[in-house]
Amino acid sequence: MLSLTVKAGDYITIGDNVVIQMLKVGDVCRVAIDAPREMAIERAKVHEQRAETPECIRRLREKYGN
């Protein structure tokens, strides 16, 4: 897993067709995701209601206590 520190306005690319941009940092982070329509993008609570928590997220929660 890659962990990055980003500032408002910074963006991250994944492959050639996914861009994640940090719009605002404060009490709540705002991100914009530009990805192909056929790619599923879900909030954690929605994903975890229908599927198991991903292993990488379980490791992070164990390490940082979230």
C-alpha positions in Angstrom: 0.0 0.0 0.0 1.2 3.5 -0.8 0.6 6.2 1.7 0.9 9.8 0.6 0.6 13.2 2.2 -1.2 15.6 -0.1 -2.4 19.2 0.0 -5.5 20.8 -1.3 -5.3 20.9 -5.1 -2.8 18.0 -5.3 -3.8 15.0 -7.4 -2.9 11.3 -7.7 -3.1 9.2 -10.8 -3.7 5.5 -10.9 -2.8 4.0 -14.3 -3.8 6.1 -17.3 -7.5 6.6 -16.5 -8.0 7.3 -12.8 -7.3 10.6 -11.1 -8.0 11.4 -7.5 -7.8 15.1 -6.5 -7.8 16.5 -3.0 -10.3 19.4 -3.0 -10.3 20.5 0.7 -8.6 19.6 3.9 -10.2 20.3 7.3 -12.3 18.3 9.6 -13.6 16.5 6.6 -11.5 15.6 3.5 -13.1 16.2 0.1 -11.8 14.3 -2.9 -12.8 14.2 -6.5 -12.4 10.9 -8.4 -12.4 10.8 -12.1 -12.5 7.1 -13.3 -14.2 5.0 -16.0 -18.0 4.7 -15.4 -17.7 0.9 -15.2 -15.3 1.1 -12.2 -17.0 0.7 -8.9 -16.2 3.4 -6.3 -17.7 3.0 -2.9 -17.4 4.6 0.5 -16.0 2.3 3.2 -19.2 1.9 5.1 -21.1 0.9 2.0 -18.4 -1.5 0.9 -18.2 -3.1 4.4 -22.0 -3.6 4.6 -21.9 -5.9 1.5 -18.3 -7.3 1.7 -15.5 -8.0 4.1 -13.1 -5.2 5.0 -10.0 -5.3 2.7 -6.9 -6.8 4.3 -4.9 -3.6 3.7 -7.4 -1.6 5.6 -7.5 -4.1 8.5 -3.7 -3.8 8.8 -3.9 0.0 8.8 -6.5 0.0 11.5 -4.4 -2.4 13.6 -1.4 -0.2 13.2 -3.0 3.2 13.7 -6.1 2.3 15.7 -8.9 3.6 13.4 
